[in-house]
Amino acid sequence: MKAYEELVKGLKIELGYGDAKYTMKRGTFKTKDQIKNVRQFLFEGVVSNKYKFTDGSDFFYIEHRHHAISEFKIVCDLPYNRMWIYLPSKEDEAFFGCGEQFTHFNLKGKCVKNWVSEHHSLNKLIRKAIRENVFGVNPSHRTDYKNHQTYYAQPTFVSSDLYFLHCDTHAYSEFDFRRPETTVLYFREIPKSFYVGYANSYSELSELLSSCVGKQPTLPEWTGKGAIIASQGGLETAVNTVKKAQNSGAKVVGIWCQDWSGQIVTGFGTQVYWNWSLDETLYEGLKDQIESWKSEGIKFLGYINTFLKQDVPMYQEAESRGYLVKNFKGSPYHISATTFKAGIVDLTNPEAFKWYKNKIKENMIDLGFSGWMADFGEYLPTDAVVYSSEAPEKLHNAWPELWSKLNREIIDECGVQNEVFFFTRAGYTETIKYSNSMWSGDQHVDFSDEYGMPSVICSTLSLAMSGIGINHSDVGGYTTIFHMKRSEELLMRWGEINIFTPLFRYHEGNRPNSNAQFDHSEKSIMHFSKMSQYFHQLSPYLEYNKKQYEKFGIPVNRPVFYHYENKDQFETPTSFLYGRDVLVAPVLRQNQASVEVTLPEDEWIHLFTKKVYSSGTHTVESPLGVPCAFYRRASEFAELFEQL
């Protein structure tokens, strides 16, 4: 209790008034806040078990409720709409979390914007293309962190001093870790509460954090038994793709066809036709084929998002019923998605919410789908008009929560929790309670630290420190544009990472014909087959770690320092733990066949060569097909690992 009392008594808090402006272009936001009348409030004393803060004339209270964690409820009726909380920090203290980070794991020295948005943008793509055409490809390049935006934001951080802080707010906020001895939390509202938990280990800290923010629903067991392959272009193509995979001896549990509702070819590439009903031309006879696949142990997955393409049948129905988000003129608010416009289903309208759920039930569940990518959720504009009359600025971060809630209710109402799942890209705090799995979004099909394959390690571990225990990425990445095309080597190296994650799922990308696919060559298809078998063989270990998350909130993928004293891993990591017992140090550069890895204090055995390693730094050979991964000799799963 003393630590909590010292924390709150030592707070410096400022209140003020602000007027924020936002602009959005394809999900990327810019914002400014005009601030005035800022006043400082300091702790004065305890009144009826409440901490009183005053600036000498006005005052407000913070109520402290202590359970396993401490809740500090802010009771403030003063006419302000901005708050700054100044927390003590240390110069060598590290901070992690705040949702999904792609380039920097340790956030000390950074100012983090907790605002859901598109991680990529056309301007960033163009700048990258110009830079690489002029100066050549530099996979280590990173732009200034101040320009970082993320699909999954969360007002939560974990400190290397073994405590976490989480705020109950949906407003735009910034967590400023740039000062050596002070952390500043800034909110565009007076937040309801903030929560603090102290622990003796990161495992205990994860358990405390999950009691605060919740845990993800369990993935169906079948998802951990093999690969989920991808196909576009129609049913005949999908059938042939499955046969190729089966003929290679691969362990395949699913095929996902994102274009089940149709295709639209744009300047960006081959995209999904955003009208969420079966394209009978491309996928004639799909229902029967799904049943046939199920008899072979192969599930079918699809795709859906929060939008309806302008003027498609479902858009017209939604517009006629008043189910779309509107602009100030009362017309449907159109967002731009590459080269076409779309309307946003109004998730605050109970009838629209129910209508959209029924569409997914009828057009996906009843057809036999066992899963889908529930894409987007980041795009709610702040100048929109919604059914509930709530301010869209306050709803913006809640929008992906509503989207994942809608998808969760479908599965729960249909009673198919053990068979059907969905995975999401965008998120905020409550997404944790609804989404079976996050995925890292639209990585570039390259080896770049900022947007390519290496970024998924930082993404996964920052989400893990925010309470997300189940996450994965598209094997091979997604974004193919300008000079970027997926090589066979990249696809294989990405697969060697993802067999150590909860889902082993491929993506063809936005330009399938420009990208190497798993059946690109005899070499790639045999590599895919081998990786799928490894993933299958590791399934008992995966199930154990999924249950650890289900019971205790301990994420499946963890930073190395989670179990070992290793401050070197505070910075952007190049290795990670898969459960307690497996350390993975993937090849992250093109034409590289070895890895320099620092193994923590333990006795380690290479998962595939069976060579024994002591702690310390080693250069380990890692040719294609032999991932650089080690297991602890003392592991209770040592016999399973030995059989790989």
N, C-alpha and C positions, 0 to 999 in steps of 0.2 A: 504493500500500500504506500510505503514511503516514496518509492520511485514515482508513482503516479501523482502524489501530492506535490512533490518537487517539480514535476513537469508542468502541472497546471499553474502553480504559483509563480513559476519563472517565465510564464508566457508574456510576451508583449503583443498586443493586438491593436490593429488599426481598423477603423470603420470609415467609409467614405461613400461618395455617390459617383456613379459613372453612367455614361451613355455609349453603348458599343455599336459599332457598325460592322457588318459582315458582307463579304462578296464571295460568291461561289462560282467556279467554272469546272464542270465535269467532276464534281465531288471534292475539288480542292478549294480550301477556304483561305481567305485573308481577312484579318480583323484588326480593328483599332478601338481603343477605349479612351474616351475623354473623361478624365478623373477630376473631381473637385471636392472641396470640403472634407479633407482627410483629417481625422482626429485620432490621437493615441490613447489607448486604454490600458491601465496596468492593474494588477491584482491589489485589492484593498483589504480583503478579509473574508471570513466565512460567515455567512448568514443562513441559519436554518439548513445546514449541510449543503449550502450552495456557495460557490466561489464568486465573489463579487468583483467586477472590473469597472473602473471608473476613469474618466478623464478630468475629474475635479468637479463636474457639474452633472453630466449624464452618466448612467451606469446600465450594465446588463449583467446577467448571471450565466455561469456554466455549472450545470448539475452533473455530479460524478456518480455513476452507478458502476459498481465493481462486481463482476462475476468472474468467469475464466479470463475475460478480457475487460478492459475498462471502456465504458461509454461516457463521453463528455457531451452532454446535450446543451446546445446553446439556446438560451432563453433571452431573446432580444426583440423589443418592440420599438426600437429607435428607427427613425426614418432614413435608413441607409440601405444601399443595395450592393455594397462592396465590402469585402473583409480581407485583411492580411493577417496571417498568424506567423509570428516569428519564433522558431524553435532553435534551441541550442544544437550545435553540430560540432564535429571535430574535423580538423584539416585532413586526417588520414582515413576518415570514415567513408565507406562506400555505400551507395544506394542502388537498389535494383527494383524493377517492376514498372509501375505506371502503365500497365498494359503491355502492348507489343512494341518492342524496339527492334530495329533492323541493323543499325550500324554501331551503336554504343550500348554496352551492357551495364557498366558502371556509370551511373548518371551524375556522380559528383563532378561539378564544373559545368553542368548543363542546366538549362531551363526547359522543363517539359510542359508542353501544352496538352492538357487532358481534354481533347476534342476529337470526336470520331470524324474521319475524313478518308478520302482516297489517298493511298500511300504514293501512288505514281501520278504523273501528269504528262500531258503531251509536251509541255515546255521542258520538263526534265528529260524526256526522251530525246527531244531535238538537241538540247545542250550536250547530252552524252554522245549522240551521233556525231556532232560537229567536233567535239573534243577528241574523240577516238579517231576520226578521219584525219584530223590535223596532227595530233601528237602521238597517235597510236594507242592501242589498247593497254590500259593500266588497271588491272583488276583490284589494286589496292586503293584506288582513288575513292575518296569520300567527300561529299559536299558538307558545308557547315551544318552542324546539328540544328541550328536555329530554323532551318528549312524543313526539318523532319515532321512528317505527318503520318498518321497511323490509322489502320482499319479498326484496331481495338485499343480504345483508351480506357483508363481506369484510375481514379484518384486514390491510389494505393501504392505505398512504397515499403520495402523491406530494407533495414539497415544492417550493415556488417556488425553492429553492436547488438544484434539479435533482438530487435524489436520491429514491429510493423505499425504503420499508421494508415488507417482507411477513413475516408470522408464520405458521409451520406449526402451526396449532392449530385444533381444532373447538370448543373450549370457549367459553363466554360470555367476552367480553372488552370492555374499554372503552378507547378511545383519547382521552385527555383533553388537549385543546389549549387549555385555558382560561388557563394561566399564561403570562405574557409571555416568560419565558426558559427554560421547561422544558415538555417534553411527557412525559406519564406514560402508560405502557402497563400495563394491569391485566388479569390473566388468572386465571380460575378453574381453573387447573391450572398445572403447570410446562410451558411450551410446549417442543416438541421443538427447534425452531430458529427463528432469524429471519434474513432475507436483506436485504442492502442493496446498492443499485447506484447509482453516480454517473455522470453523463453531461454532455455539453456542450450538449445541446439536448433538447427534449421528444420529438422524433422518436427520438433515440438512447435516451432513457429508456424509451419505449414498447417498443422492440426488446429492451432488457434485461429489462423487466418480463415481456414475453411469453415470454422464455426461462425465466423462473421459474415463471409460473402457467399457461402454455400459450396456445393460440389456438383460436378457435371453428372448427368444420368449415365448409367453404364452402357458401354458399347455392346451390342449383341456379340456373343462369343464367336460366331462364324467369321466375323470381320478379322480376327486374328489368326486365321488358319491358312491364309494365302493371299495372293495378289488380286487387286481390283484393276483390271485393264480398261483402257478407254478406246472408243471407236466413234467415228462420225461418218455420215454419208449414207445411212440407211441400213435396213435390216440385213440385207445380203452381206454387206461389208462387215457388220457386227458378227454374224454367224461365222464368216470366214476367219475373222480375227480370233474368235474363241477357239476355232479348230486349230489354227496355227499355234496358239499357246498350249493347247492340250497335246498336240503332236510333239511339242518340244519336251514334254515331261514336266511342265511347270505345274505348280500348285495354284490353281485359279479358283477364287471364290465369288468373283463378281465381274460384271462388265457394266460400265456406265457410259451412256450415250447422251451427251448433253444436248444434242439436236433432235431429241425425240419429238419435240413440238415443231420442228422445221428449221431450216437454215436461211440465213440472209447473208449475202456476200457484200462486204463494205470495203472501204479503203483500208480498214484496219485488218481485215482478214475474214475468215469464216466464222460468223457469229450465230447465236441462237435466235430463232424467231420467237419474240416475246409474246406469245399467245399460248397459254398453258393448256393445250389440248393436243391429242395425238395427231401427228402429221400422217394421214392415212396413205399418202403417196410414198413417202420415204420408209415408213414402218408398217406397211400392210401386214397383218397377221402377227403383230407383236405380242398380243395377249397369249396366243397359243405357244409362241416361241418362248415366252417367259416361263410358262408351265413346263415346257420341255427342258429348259435350262435348269429349273429348280430340281427336276428329277435327277439331274447330274451334279447337284450341289453348287450350282452357279446362280447367283442372284443378279437381278437387274436394277440399275440405279439411273437416275436422271438428274435434271437440273430445273431450278425455278428461282425467281427473284422477286423483288418488291414492285416491279414495274410492269406496265403493259404498253407495248409499242403502239404509237398513235394510229388509230383507225383500224386495228385488227378487231375481229369479232368480240373478244373479251373486253377490250378497251371500250368498244361501243356500248356493250351491256353495262359496264361499270359506270360510264359517263351518264347513261340514261337513268341509272338508279341513284346518281349523286354520290358514288362511292370513291371518287378520286379527290386527292388533295387539290385545292383551288388556289388561284392567285387573287389579288385584291379586286379584280374585276369580276370575280365569280366564275371564271372559266377554269378548266383543268390546268394545273401548273405543269408545264412540260420541262423535263430535264433533257439535256443533250447527252447521248451515249454514242460515242464515236460520230457516225454520220447520220444518225436518225434521232428522233425525239420520242419521248415516252411519258406516260402519266404514272403517278404514284398512287397506289391503293392506299386509302385513308385508314390506317390501322387504329385511329381513335374512334371511328364510327363502328359501334357494335354490330350493326347489320352488315357493313362491308367486311368486317373481321370474320363474321360467321360465313358470309358468302365466299370469301377467299378460301377459308378452311374447307368448305364443301366442294369447291372446285378441285382442290388438291386431293381430297378423299375420292371423288368420283373419277378424276382423270389420271391419278397416279396410284393411290392405294388400291382401288378396285381393279386396276389394270395389272396389279401384281408387283409394283415397285417395292424394293426392299431398302431403298435409301435414296437420298438426293443431296445435291449441293444447294443449300439455301443461301444464295449469293446476295451481295449488296446489303443495304441498310444504312449506309453512311450519308445518303444524299439529301436528307430533308432540309430544304432551304429555310433560312430564318425569316424570309419575307413571304412565306406561304400562309394559307388559311386552312385550318383543319376543323373537322366536325366538332371536336370537344371545346373549341374556342381557346384552348391553351396557347400560350406564347410559344411559337416554334423554336425560339432560342433555347427555352427550357426543355423542350421536347426532343431536340436534336440528338442528344446523347442517349435518350431513352428509346429512340426509334429502332435501333438494332435489337434492343431488349424485347420490344413488342413483336418484332419479326420472329425472333427465336421462340418467344412464348406461343405465337400462333402455330408454329411448326410442332412444338412440343405437345400442344393440346390435341393436334390431329392424331399423333401416335398414341397418346394416352386414351383418347376417346375411342379409338379403334382397337385398343387392347393388344397392340402388336409390339410392345416394348422389347421383347426378346428377339424380334426378327427384323424390325425396321429402325433405321437411324437416319439422322441428317447431320451435316457438317456446315459450319458457318465461317465467314470471313470477317464480318464486322461485329463489333461487340462493345458492351459496356458492362458494368458490374453484374447486373442480374442475368446477363447472358449465360453466366456460369451455371445457373440453376436449370437452364433449359437445353442447351446445346450439347449433344453427345461428344462432338469434337470440333475444335477450331481447325482451320488450315491457314497456312501462312500467306495466302493470297497469290497475286500474279507476279511471281518472280520472273526476271529476265532469264533467257536461255543462255546463260554464260557463267563464268567463274568470278564475277565481280563481287567484292565484299559488300557493296552498297545495295545492289538490287538482285544479285544472282544467287547461285547455290550457297555460298558461305553465309549469306544473310539469314538463312532459315535456322541456323544454330542459335544465333542471337535472338531471333524471334521466338523460338521455342523456349529458351531458358528464361527470357524476360517474362513471358506469359506464365511459366511455371512459378516464378517468384511473385506473380500477381494472383495465384490461386488456381490457374488453369492447369489441370493435370493431364489432359488428353489433347494432343495437338499433332499435326502432321503437315506435310507439304506435298505439292504436286511433284511426282517423280519426273524430272526433266524440265520443270519450270513451265511457264505459260507464254510470256510476252515475246513475240517474234516480230521484229519490225526493223526497218532500215537494214543495217548490215548484220544484225543479230540473227543467227540461225543455230539451232541446236545440233551439236556434234554428237556422234556416236559415243565418244569418250565422256562427254558431259552427262549424257543419259545414264551411262553405266555407273559413273561415280555417284550420281544422285541416288541411284538405286541402292548403292552400298551404304549410304547414310540411312535411308528410310526403312531398311529392314530392322533398324533399332529404334523404331517409333511405333505408336499404337496402330497405325494404318499404313499399308503398303499399296499406294494408289497412284496410278499413272495418269498423265494428261497428254493429249496430242498437241496442245497449244492452239493459238489463234490462227496459225498458218500450218496446218498439218503437213502439207506437201513440202514445206521448207525445212521441216524438222526431222531428225532421225527418230524413228519409233523403235519399240522393242523388237520388231521383226525386220529392222533395217538390213541386217545381214545375218549370216549364220553365226558369226561371233556374238552379235548383240542378242540374238534370240537365245543362245545357249547361256549367256551371262544372265539374262532375265530369268531363265528357268532355274539356274543355280540359286539366284538370290531369293526367288519365291520359295524354294525348298528350304533355304536357311530360315526364312521368316516363319514358315510352317513348323519347322523343328523347334524353334524358340517359343512357340505359342504357350506351353505350360508356364514358362517364365514370365511372358507378357501377362497372362491371366492372373498370376500371383501379384504382379505389380499393379494391375488394374484394381484388384481387390484392396491393395494397400491404399490406393487413392480413395476408393469407395469408403473404406473404414476410417482412414486417418487424414485424408487430404494431401498425402505425400505424392507429388507428381511423378509420372512414369519417367520422364526425362529430367535430369537435374544437373546443375553445375557441379564441377569436380569438388569445389570447396564445400559443397553441401554436407559431405561426409569427411572431408579432409581439410586440415589447416593448410591453405594454399592461397595466399593473397595474389599470386601471379594470375590466377584465374578470375580475379575481379574485373579485369579489363575484358574487351571483346573476346570471347572464348573461341578456340579452334578445336576443342575437344569437349566431351560431355559424358555424363553417366547415364546408362540405360538401366534403371533400377539401382539397387545398391551395389550390384556385383559385376557390372560390365562397364568398362571404360572404352569409349569410341574416339578415335583420332583420325578422322577421314582425310583423304587426299582432297585438297581444296583448290588446286591449281592445275592448269592444263599441262600435259606432257610431263607430269611428275609421277615418279614410281616409288617414292619413299617418303616417310613422314618423320619429322623430329617430334618426339612426344616426351613429356615429363610425367612419369608415373609417380603417384603419391606413395606414402609409406604403407607398403603392403607387399605381398608376394603375388605376382601376376603371371598368367599363362596366356599366350596368344591364342585367341579363340579358334584359329584355323591352322596355324603351323604347329601349335602345341609347344612352342619354345617358351622356356621359363625366363621371366624378367624380374629383376629387383627394382626397388624404387630408384628414381633418378632420371636423367635425360638420356634417351636412346634414339638412334636413327634406325628406323624399322622399314624394311623393304615392303612395298605394298603395290605389287603389279595389279592390273585390272583383274577382278575376280577374287582378290584376296584382301578384303577390308582390314584395315588396321584397327583391331579391337582385342581387348584383353578381359579375362575374367579373374576374379580373386580365387586363389587356391582354396581359401577357407569357405567359399560359398557352399550353401546347402544344395545348389543346383550344379555343382561341379561335375557330377556324373552326366547330366544332360549336356553340358557344354563340351565335355570330353567326346561325346558321340557325334558332334557336328562334323 
